[in-house]
Amino acid sequence: MNLRCFFIKLWAYAGIFLVSSVIIFLFSYVFINGSSVINHDFIFKPPSGIVLGSEGGIFPAIAGSMAFTLTAVTVGAPPAVMIAIYLAFFCKSNKIRSLTHLLIQCSAGIPSIVLGLFSYSLFVRDLNFGRCILSSGIALGIMILPFIEVRAEKAFSELDYDMIRSAYALGCTKTHVIMTIILPACRAELFSGIILGGCYAMGATAPMIFTGAVAYAGNPQSLLKPAMALPMHLYLLVAQGHTSLNMAYGTAFVMMAVILMSNILVTLYARRIRVSLKH
């Protein structure tokens, strides 16, 4: 038994070391290769140069990515949380619950490029939205909906049901319990799921290519206009070859840093909320 515990601990520590080493190596490699271009102008100026992006900065791509992400979260998060609430507290039929879970799992497995093609056909062409932030935001919102729903439903299922039963025993309605007890108790998990879903949307290239991301645009001014995006800009820089490779590494590092900082901040926020709820 002691030998088995030793090997389990060894396996766990080896896994932690391997994952941490890969992450540190990845960030270090990208930063070292892109450090020569990362400065104030690179962050806050638009791209320029005879080969677009070989000079200047990436600020319109950063602003565009934020616009795409916020639109996706606005579109995807509310229905995801509503579906989770329905399945956790209102659904009485096991058949409906199983069917809904099956649909959620199937939608989570749709390749992003297929989702991008569908969104182009429906929103850009048939509904005549055109290539714009709104079209991309809807596509990305559909993509992250299962991601958020699964985490929200898991958070609801892990609640202390004694507290909920006590509220029902006092005569509180189900709606009142959800709004005043359940959602506040789960706000850390819900917020973290929504932010992580937004990070997932920020890195999705294929739906943006089809629906709203362009090679060059100014800062986003309207949801009905196209915009630049960091994944699209990175793809174009790499496609241009060696002349723009340092700019590509710099762009990749900025995108990775934004996503990593978002993950760290949401983790700290969730931990703080859990500690406050315990006290």
Secondary structure, DSSP 8 states (H G I E B T S, - for coil): -HHHHHHHHHHHHHHHHHHHHHHHHHHHHHHHHHTTT-SHHHHHS-EETTTTTSEE--HHHHHHHHHHHHHHHHHHHHHHHHHHHIIIII---HHHHHHHHHHHHHHHTS-HHHHHHHHIIIIIIIS---SSHHHHHHHHHHHHHHHHHHHHHHHHHTS-HHHHHHHHHTT--HHHHIIIIIHHHTHHHHHHHHHHHHHHHHT--HHHHHHTB-SS--S---TTS-B--HHHHHHHHHHT-GGGHHHHHHHHHHHHHHHHHHHHHHHHHHHHHHHHHH-
